[in-house]
Amino acid sequence: MEQQVNPVYFFRINRSTIINKQHVEKIERYTKNSLAIKIKAGKNYLKTSQSHTSSFREWIEK
């Protein structure tokens, strides 16, 4: 599925979750090497994996 979506709008934050940039409401530091992401329609925070955190930061700023 990851190969079928536009990487400008979608990003894999961990092994099981792909998010849409337009639905990111809030980003907070979770641990030293991971972030907690609040999605507009969600109740819970989604966590980035340590290996995807730096790539996510670059992607979200574009």
PDB file of N, CA, C and O in Angstrom, chain B, residues numbered from 101:
ATOM      1  N   MET B 101       0.819  -1.191   0.000  1.00  0.00           N
ATOM      2  CA  MET B 101       0.000   0.000   0.000  1.00  0.00           C
ATOM      3  C   MET B 101       0.868   1.261   0.000  1.00  0.00           C
ATOM      4  O   MET B 101       0.514   2.259  -0.628  1.00  0.00           O
ATOM      5  N   GLU B 102       1.980   1.217   0.691  1.00  0.00           N
ATOM      6  CA  GLU B 102       2.856   2.380   0.780  1.00  0.00           C
ATOM      7  C   GLU B 102       3.317   2.852  -0.600  1.00  0.00           C
ATOM      8  O   GLU B 102       3.485   4.053  -0.813  1.00  0.00           O
ATOM      9  N   GLN B 103       3.520   1.943  -1.521  1.00  0.00           N
ATOM     10  CA  GLN B 103       3.958   2.298  -2.865  1.00  0.00           C
ATOM     11  C   GLN B 103       2.823   2.919  -3.693  1.00  0.00           C
ATOM     12  O   GLN B 103       3.091   3.529  -4.728  1.00  0.00           O
ATOM     13  N   GLN B 104       1.586   2.781  -3.266  1.00  0.00           N
ATOM     14  CA  GLN B 104       0.444   3.280  -4.022  1.00  0.00           C
ATOM     15  C   GLN B 104       0.008   4.685  -3.624  1.00  0.00           C
ATOM     16  O   GLN B 104      -0.782   5.302  -4.339  1.00  0.00           O
ATOM     17  N   VAL B 105       0.497   5.202  -2.513  1.00  0.00           N
ATOM     18  CA  VAL B 105       0.083   6.533  -2.056  1.00  0.00           C
ATOM     19  C   VAL B 105       1.173   7.559  -2.366  1.00  0.00           C
ATOM     20  O   VAL B 105       2.344   7.212  -2.522  1.00  0.00           O
ATOM     21  N   ASN B 106       0.773   8.808  -2.452  1.00  0.00           N
ATOM     22  CA  ASN B 106       1.692   9.903  -2.762  1.00  0.00           C
ATOM     23  C   ASN B 106       2.561  10.220  -1.535  1.00  0.00           C
ATOM     24  O   ASN B 106       2.021  10.596  -0.495  1.00  0.00           O
ATOM     25  N   PRO B 107       3.886  10.080  -1.629  1.00  0.00           N
ATOM     26  CA  PRO B 107       4.761  10.333  -0.478  1.00  0.00           C
ATOM     27  C   PRO B 107       4.804  11.795  -0.036  1.00  0.00           C
ATOM     28  O   PRO B 107       5.336  12.094   1.033  1.00  0.00           O
ATOM     29  N   VAL B 108       4.265  12.692  -0.820  1.00  0.00           N
ATOM     30  CA  VAL B 108       4.173  14.095  -0.402  1.00  0.00           C
ATOM     31  C   VAL B 108       3.152  14.229   0.721  1.00  0.00           C
ATOM     32  O   VAL B 108       3.323  15.059   1.614  1.00  0.00           O
ATOM     33  N   TYR B 109       2.089  13.419   0.689  1.00  0.00           N
ATOM     34  CA  TYR B 109       0.991  13.513   1.655  1.00  0.00           C
ATOM     35  C   TYR B 109       0.989  12.406   2.705  1.00  0.00           C
ATOM     36  O   TYR B 109       0.428  12.594   3.785  1.00  0.00           O
ATOM     37  N   PHE B 110       1.601  11.260   2.417  1.00  0.00           N
ATOM     38  CA  PHE B 110       1.543  10.111   3.309  1.00  0.00           C
ATOM     39  C   PHE B 110       2.941   9.677   3.747  1.00  0.00           C
ATOM     40  O   PHE B 110       3.903   9.761   2.984  1.00  0.00           O
ATOM     41  N   PHE B 111       3.029   9.207   5.008  1.00  0.00           N
ATOM     42  CA  PHE B 111       4.312   8.787   5.551  1.00  0.00           C
ATOM     43  C   PHE B 111       4.108   7.631   6.520  1.00  0.00           C
ATOM     44  O   PHE B 111       3.171   7.640   7.318  1.00  0.00           O
ATOM     45  N   ARG B 112       4.991   6.632   6.448  1.00  0.00           N
ATOM     46  CA  ARG B 112       4.952   5.509   7.391  1.00  0.00           C
ATOM     47  C   ARG B 112       5.711   5.920   8.648  1.00  0.00           C
ATOM     48  O   ARG B 112       6.924   6.126   8.606  1.00  0.00           O
ATOM     49  N   ILE B 113       4.995   6.039   9.770  1.00  0.00           N
ATOM     50  CA  ILE B 113       5.632   6.466  11.022  1.00  0.00           C
ATOM     51  C   ILE B 113       6.150   5.298  11.847  1.00  0.00           C
ATOM     52  O   ILE B 113       7.006   5.477  12.713  1.00  0.00           O
ATOM     53  N   ASN B 114       5.634   4.105  11.583  1.00  0.00           N
ATOM     54  CA  ASN B 114       6.102   2.897  12.250  1.00  0.00           C
ATOM     55  C   ASN B 114       5.729   1.692  11.394  1.00  0.00           C
ATOM     56  O   ASN B 114       5.250   1.858  10.272  1.00  0.00           O
ATOM     57  N   ARG B 115       5.935   0.519  11.891  1.00  0.00           N
ATOM     58  CA  ARG B 115       5.721  -0.691  11.105  1.00  0.00           C
ATOM     59  C   ARG B 115       4.277  -0.857  10.632  1.00  0.00           C
ATOM     60  O   ARG B 115       4.043  -1.431   9.568  1.00  0.00           O
ATOM     61  N   SER B 116       3.319  -0.371  11.393  1.00  0.00           N
ATOM     62  CA  SER B 116       1.919  -0.626  11.068  1.00  0.00           C
ATOM     63  C   SER B 116       1.080   0.602  10.728  1.00  0.00           C
ATOM     64  O   SER B 116      -0.119   0.464  10.482  1.00  0.00           O
ATOM     65  N   THR B 117       1.665   1.792  10.705  1.00  0.00           N
ATOM     66  CA  THR B 117       0.856   2.995  10.537  1.00  0.00           C
ATOM     67  C   THR B 117       1.416   3.933   9.469  1.00  0.00           C
ATOM     68  O   THR B 117       2.597   4.279   9.475  1.00  0.00           O
ATOM     69  N   ILE B 118       0.536   4.329   8.558  1.00  0.00           N
ATOM     70  CA  ILE B 118       0.828   5.359   7.565  1.00  0.00           C
ATOM     71  C   ILE B 118      -0.122   6.508   7.850  1.00  0.00           C
ATOM     72  O   ILE B 118      -1.322   6.297   8.026  1.00  0.00           O
ATOM     73  N   ILE B 119       0.411   7.731   7.898  1.00  0.00           N
ATOM     74  CA  ILE B 119      -0.443   8.884   8.203  1.00  0.00           C
ATOM     75  C   ILE B 119      -0.471   9.866   7.037  1.00  0.00           C
ATOM     76  O   ILE B 119       0.425   9.892   6.194  1.00  0.00           O
ATOM     77  N   ASN B 120      -1.528  10.669   7.020  1.00  0.00           N
ATOM     78  CA  ASN B 120      -1.717  11.719   6.028  1.00  0.00           C
ATOM     79  C   ASN B 120      -1.324  13.042   6.673  1.00  0.00           C
ATOM     80  O   ASN B 120      -1.810  13.379   7.753  1.00  0.00           O
ATOM     81  N   LYS B 121      -0.455  13.784   6.020  1.00  0.00           N
ATOM     82  CA  LYS B 121       0.048  15.056   6.555  1.00  0.00           C
ATOM     83  C   LYS B 121      -1.096  16.028   6.878  1.00  0.00           C
ATOM     84  O   LYS B 121      -1.003  16.784   7.845  1.00  0.00           O
ATOM     85  N   GLN B 122      -2.150  16.018   6.096  1.00  0.00           N
ATOM     86  CA  GLN B 122      -3.256  16.951   6.283  1.00  0.00           C
ATOM     87  C   GLN B 122      -4.052  16.676   7.561  1.00  0.00           C
ATOM     88  O   GLN B 122      -4.812  17.537   8.005  1.00  0.00           O
ATOM     89  N   HIS B 123      -3.894  15.504   8.153  1.00  0.00           N
ATOM     90  CA  HIS B 123      -4.663  15.135   9.345  1.00  0.00           C
ATOM     91  C   HIS B 123      -3.851  15.221  10.635  1.00  0.00           C
ATOM     92  O   HIS B 123      -4.360  14.899  11.708  1.00  0.00           O
ATOM     93  N   VAL B 124      -2.604  15.649  10.542  1.00  0.00           N
ATOM     94  CA  VAL B 124      -1.775  15.811  11.739  1.00  0.00           C
ATOM     95  C   VAL B 124      -2.225  17.077  12.466  1.00  0.00           C
ATOM     96  O   VAL B 124      -2.205  18.173  11.905  1.00  0.00           O
ATOM     97  N   GLU B 125      -2.628  16.904  13.721  1.00  0.00           N
ATOM     98  CA  GLU B 125      -3.095  18.038  14.516  1.00  0.00           C
ATOM     99  C   GLU B 125      -2.000  18.574  15.431  1.00  0.00           C
ATOM    100  O   GLU B 125      -1.848  19.786  15.583  1.00  0.00           O
ATOM    101  N   LYS B 126      -1.236  17.663  16.040  1.00  0.00           N
ATOM    102  CA  LYS B 126      -0.262  18.068  17.042  1.00  0.00           C
ATOM    103  C   LYS B 126       0.873  17.048  17.085  1.00  0.00           C
ATOM    104  O   LYS B 126       0.646  15.851  16.906  1.00  0.00           O
ATOM    105  N   ILE B 127       2.095  17.528  17.322  1.00  0.00           N
ATOM    106  CA  ILE B 127       3.264  16.660  17.449  1.00  0.00           C
ATOM    107  C   ILE B 127       3.968  17.001  18.753  1.00  0.00           C
ATOM    108  O   ILE B 127       4.277  18.161  19.025  1.00  0.00           O
ATOM    109  N   GLU B 128       4.217  15.968  19.557  1.00  0.00           N
ATOM    110  CA  GLU B 128       4.904  16.161  20.827  1.00  0.00           C
ATOM    111  C   GLU B 128       6.048  15.171  20.948  1.00  0.00           C
ATOM    112  O   GLU B 128       6.031  14.106  20.331  1.00  0.00           O
ATOM    113  N   ARG B 129       7.017  15.524  21.729  1.00  0.00           N
ATOM    114  CA  ARG B 129       8.118  14.595  22.010  1.00  0.00           C
ATOM    115  C   ARG B 129       7.587  13.497  22.931  1.00  0.00           C
ATOM    116  O   ARG B 129       6.953  13.781  23.947  1.00  0.00           O
ATOM    117  N   TYR B 130       7.851  12.247  22.569  1.00  0.00           N
ATOM    118  CA  TYR B 130       7.409  11.115  23.386  1.00  0.00           C
ATOM    119  C   TYR B 130       8.579  10.575  24.214  1.00  0.00           C
ATOM    120  O   TYR B 130       8.488  10.448  25.435  1.00  0.00           O
ATOM    121  N   THR B 131       9.656  10.265  23.537  1.00  0.00           N
ATOM    122  CA  THR B 131      10.901   9.879  24.200  1.00  0.00           C
ATOM    123  C   THR B 131      12.024  10.622  23.483  1.00  0.00           C
ATOM    124  O   THR B 131      11.770  11.450  22.609  1.00  0.00           O
ATOM    125  N   LYS B 132      13.239  10.329  23.851  1.00  0.00           N
ATOM    126  CA  LYS B 132      14.378  10.996  23.223  1.00  0.00           C
ATOM    127  C   LYS B 132      14.396  10.778  21.711  1.00  0.00           C
ATOM    128  O   LYS B 132      14.755  11.682  20.957  1.00  0.00           O
ATOM    129  N   ASN B 133      14.011   9.585  21.268  1.00  0.00           N
ATOM    130  CA  ASN B 133      14.104   9.244  19.849  1.00  0.00           C
ATOM    131  C   ASN B 133      12.771   8.955  19.181  1.00  0.00           C
ATOM    132  O   ASN B 133      12.750   8.342  18.113  1.00  0.00           O
ATOM    133  N   SER B 134      11.665   9.369  19.767  1.00  0.00           N
ATOM    134  CA  SER B 134      10.379   9.157  19.113  1.00  0.00           C
ATOM    135  C   SER B 134       9.422  10.303  19.426  1.00  0.00           C
ATOM    136  O   SER B 134       9.603  11.052  20.386  1.00  0.00           O
ATOM    137  N   LEU B 135       8.399  10.413  18.585  1.00  0.00           N
ATOM    138  CA  LEU B 135       7.415  11.484  18.707  1.00  0.00           C
ATOM    139  C   LEU B 135       6.021  10.896  18.887  1.00  0.00           C
ATOM    140  O   LEU B 135       5.751   9.777  18.452  1.00  0.00           O
ATOM    141  N   ALA B 136       5.141  11.653  19.527  1.00  0.00           N
ATOM    142  CA  ALA B 136       3.738  11.294  19.640  1.00  0.00           C
ATOM    143  C   ALA B 136       2.965  12.235  18.720  1.00  0.00           C
ATOM    144  O   ALA B 136       3.126  13.453  18.793  1.00  0.00           O
ATOM    145  N   ILE B 137       2.131  11.668  17.861  1.00  0.00           N
ATOM    146  CA  ILE B 137       1.402  12.446  16.862  1.00  0.00           C
ATOM    147  C   ILE B 137      -0.086  12.338  17.124  1.00  0.00           C
ATOM    148  O   ILE B 137      -0.625  11.235  17.206  1.00  0.00           O
ATOM    149  N   LYS B 138      -0.754  13.473  17.255  1.00  0.00           N
ATOM    150  CA  LYS B 138      -2.205  13.516  17.440  1.00  0.00           C
ATOM    151  C   LYS B 138      -2.836  13.746  16.079  1.00  0.00           C
ATOM    152  O   LYS B 138      -2.499  14.706  15.385  1.00  0.00           O
ATOM    153  N   ILE B 139      -3.746  12.870  15.701  1.00  0.00           N
ATOM    154  CA  ILE B 139      -4.479  12.982  14.444  1.00  0.00           C
ATOM    155  C   ILE B 139      -5.809  13.673  14.724  1.00  0.00           C
ATOM    156  O   ILE B 139      -6.414  13.428  15.768  1.00  0.00           O
ATOM    157  N   LYS B 140      -6.272  14.516  13.833  1.00  0.00           N
ATOM    158  CA  LYS B 140      -7.469  15.334  14.043  1.00  0.00           C
ATOM    159  C   LYS B 140      -8.691  14.538  14.492  1.00  0.00           C
ATOM    160  O   LYS B 140      -9.380  14.959  15.421  1.00  0.00           O
ATOM    161  N   ALA B 141      -8.977  13.411  13.867  1.00  0.00           N
ATOM    162  CA  ALA B 141     -10.185  12.646  14.206  1.00  0.00           C
ATOM    163  C   ALA B 141      -9.926  11.564  15.249  1.00  0.00           C
ATOM    164  O   ALA B 141     -10.853  10.837  15.607  1.00  0.00           O
ATOM    165  N   GLY B 142      -8.714  11.435  15.741  1.00  0.00           N
ATOM    166  CA  GLY B 142      -8.381  10.361  16.668  1.00  0.00           C
ATOM    167  C   GLY B 142      -8.363  10.800  18.111  1.00  0.00           C
ATOM    168  O   GLY B 142      -8.192  11.981  18.414  1.00  0.00           O
ATOM    169  N   LYS B 143      -8.538   9.848  18.993  1.00  0.00           N
ATOM    170  CA  LYS B 143      -8.494  10.124  20.427  1.00  0.00           C
ATOM    171  C   LYS B 143      -7.106   9.883  20.996  1.00  0.00           C
ATOM    172  O   LYS B 143      -6.686  10.567  21.930  1.00  0.00           O
ATOM    173  N   ASN B 144      -6.401   8.923  20.444  1.00  0.00           N
ATOM    174  CA  ASN B 144      -5.086   8.532  20.952  1.00  0.00           C
ATOM    175  C   ASN B 144      -3.967   9.145  20.125  1.00  0.00           C
ATOM    176  O   ASN B 144      -4.174   9.606  19.003  1.00  0.00           O
ATOM    177  N   TYR B 145      -2.788   9.135  20.704  1.00  0.00           N
ATOM    178  CA  TYR B 145      -1.592   9.573  19.997  1.00  0.00           C
ATOM    179  C   TYR B 145      -0.963   8.371  19.293  1.00  0.00           C
ATOM    180  O   TYR B 145      -1.002   7.253  19.808  1.00  0.00           O
ATOM    181  N   LEU B 146      -0.392   8.603  18.131  1.00  0.00           N
ATOM    182  CA  LEU B 146       0.360   7.595  17.401  1.00  0.00           C
ATOM    183  C   LEU B 146       1.834   7.880  17.619  1.00  0.00           C
ATOM    184  O   LEU B 146       2.245   9.041  17.625  1.00  0.00           O
ATOM    185  N   LYS B 147       2.635   6.841  17.796  1.00  0.00           N
ATOM    186  CA  LYS B 147       4.055   7.024  18.068  1.00  0.00           C
ATOM    187  C   LYS B 147       4.904   6.656  16.863  1.00  0.00           C
ATOM    188  O   LYS B 147       4.651   5.663  16.181  1.00  0.00           O
ATOM    189  N   THR B 148       5.912   7.477  16.616  1.00  0.00           N
ATOM    190  CA  THR B 148       6.875   7.149  15.552  1.00  0.00           C
ATOM    191  C   THR B 148       7.859   6.120  16.099  1.00  0.00           C
ATOM    192  O   THR B 148       8.160   6.101  17.293  1.00  0.00           O
ATOM    193  N   SER B 149       8.345   5.283  15.220  1.00  0.00           N
ATOM    194  CA  SER B 149       9.411   4.365  15.631  1.00  0.00           C
ATOM    195  C   SER B 149      10.706   5.167  15.688  1.00  0.00           C
ATOM    196  O   SER B 149      10.820   6.219  15.060  1.00  0.00           O
ATOM    197  N   GLN B 150      11.662   4.674  16.429  1.00  0.00           N
ATOM    198  CA  GLN B 150      12.933   5.377  16.545  1.00  0.00           C
ATOM    199  C   GLN B 150      13.618   5.511  15.195  1.00  0.00           C
ATOM    200  O   GLN B 150      14.273   6.518  14.923  1.00  0.00           O
ATOM    201  N   SER B 151      13.472   4.510  14.360  1.00  0.00           N
ATOM    202  CA  SER B 151      14.140   4.541  13.058  1.00  0.00           C
ATOM    203  C   SER B 151      13.471   5.484  12.063  1.00  0.00           C
ATOM    204  O   SER B 151      14.104   5.884  11.085  1.00  0.00           O
ATOM    205  N   HIS B 152      12.204   5.851  12.286  1.00  0.00           N
ATOM    206  CA  HIS B 152      11.487   6.727  11.359  1.00  0.00           C
ATOM    207  C   HIS B 152      11.375   8.174  11.838  1.00  0.00           C
ATOM    208  O   HIS B 152      10.915   9.031  11.084  1.00  0.00           O
ATOM    209  N   THR B 153      11.778   8.460  13.052  1.00  0.00           N
ATOM    210  CA  THR B 153      11.580   9.797  13.625  1.00  0.00           C
ATOM    211  C   THR B 153      12.305  10.895  12.856  1.00  0.00           C
ATOM    212  O   THR B 153      11.699  11.920  12.543  1.00  0.00           O
ATOM    213  N   SER B 154      13.565  10.712  12.550  1.00  0.00           N
ATOM    214  CA  SER B 154      14.298  11.779  11.840  1.00  0.00           C
ATOM    215  C   SER B 154      13.744  11.987  10.435  1.00  0.00           C
ATOM    216  O   SER B 154      13.651  13.126   9.978  1.00  0.00           O
ATOM    217  N   SER B 155      13.381  10.931   9.752  1.00  0.00           N
ATOM    218  CA  SER B 155      12.782  11.052   8.414  1.00  0.00           C
ATOM    219  C   SER B 155      11.422  11.745   8.495  1.00  0.00           C
ATOM    220  O   SER B 155      11.076  12.546   7.626  1.00  0.00           O
ATOM    221  N   PHE B 156      10.654  11.435   9.542  1.00  0.00           N
ATOM    222  CA  PHE B 156       9.353  12.071   9.716  1.00  0.00           C
ATOM    223  C   PHE B 156       9.515  13.575   9.919  1.00  0.00           C
ATOM    224  O   PHE B 156       8.770  14.363   9.338  1.00  0.00           O
ATOM    225  N   ARG B 157      10.479  13.974  10.737  1.00  0.00           N
ATOM    226  CA  ARG B 157      10.697  15.408  10.978  1.00  0.00           C
ATOM    227  C   ARG B 157      11.023  16.140   9.668  1.00  0.00           C
ATOM    228  O   ARG B 157      10.520  17.238   9.429  1.00  0.00           O
ATOM    229  N   GLU B 158      11.846  15.545   8.843  1.00  0.00           N
ATOM    230  CA  GLU B 158      12.167  16.149   7.548  1.00  0.00           C
ATOM    231  C   GLU B 158      10.936  16.227   6.656  1.00  0.00           C
ATOM    232  O   GLU B 158      10.702  17.249   6.011  1.00  0.00           O
ATOM    233  N   TRP B 159      10.147  15.156   6.613  1.00  0.00           N
ATOM    234  CA  TRP B 159       8.960  15.083   5.764  1.00  0.00           C
ATOM    235  C   TRP B 159       7.902  16.099   6.194  1.00  0.00           C
ATOM    236  O   TRP B 159       7.313  16.764   5.341  1.00  0.00           O
ATOM    237  N   ILE B 160       7.653  16.231   7.486  1.00  0.00           N
ATOM    238  CA  ILE B 160       6.583  17.105   7.977  1.00  0.00           C
ATOM    239  C   ILE B 160       6.901  18.577   7.739  1.00  0.00           C
ATOM    240  O   ILE B 160       5.988  19.395   7.633  1.00  0.00           O
ATOM    241  N   GLU B 161       8.185  18.922   7.656  1.00  0.00           N
ATOM    242  CA  GLU B 161       8.583  20.314   7.458  1.00  0.00           C
ATOM    243  C   GLU B 161       8.543  20.747   5.998  1.00  0.00           C
ATOM    244  O   GLU B 161       8.656  21.938   5.708  1.00  0.00           O
ATOM    245  N   LYS B 162       8.385  19.806   5.078  1.00  0.00           N
ATOM    246  CA  LYS B 162       8.340  20.155   3.646  1.00  0.00           C
ATOM    247  C   LYS B 162       7.001  20.717   3.277  1.00  0.00           C
ATOM    248  O   LYS B 162       6.777  21.067   2.118  1.00  0.00           O
TER     249      LYS B 162
END
